[in-house]
Amino acid sequence: MPRKKNSSGMDPIGFRLVVKPQGKEKVSKGGIIIPETTADRQGDAVDRGEVVALGGMAFTGNSFQSWDGRKPEVGETVIFPRYGGMVFKGSDGENYRLLNDEDIPAVLE
C-alpha cells in the first residue's frame, strides 16, 4: 500500500521520522525582543516541531528494547534535541529534520 505524500517530499525508512521545526519565539513574556545569539546562549537545547512523516518501524521497538509507550502521529508536535538529526530542504523549499525515533523524548499536548 503506497504511503500518503507529505510536503517534505521525503519518505523516511526504518526507525526514522521527518519533523518540520516550528519557529522559535523571539519575544520574552514581558515583550522584550530576544536576539537569536542571546537565545542560543541561554542553553536552549530543545526545539519543537510537527511530525510530517513516520518510517514504517518508527516507535515499534528494536532488538534491544520494546516500545509500548505513546507514539506520536503525523500532525502532532514533538520536542527534539536542537542539533539532533539531519537538516534538509524539502521539495516545498522548507527546512525539515530527519530524526531517529529515539531522539523524540515527548509529544506536546
Buried (B, 14 or more C-beta within 10 A) or exposed (E): EEEEEBBBBBBBEEBBBBBBBEEEEEEEEEEEEBEEEEEEEEEEEEBBBBBBBBBEBBBBEEEEEEBEEEBBEEEEBBBBBEEBBEEBEBEEEEEBBBBBBEBBEEBEE
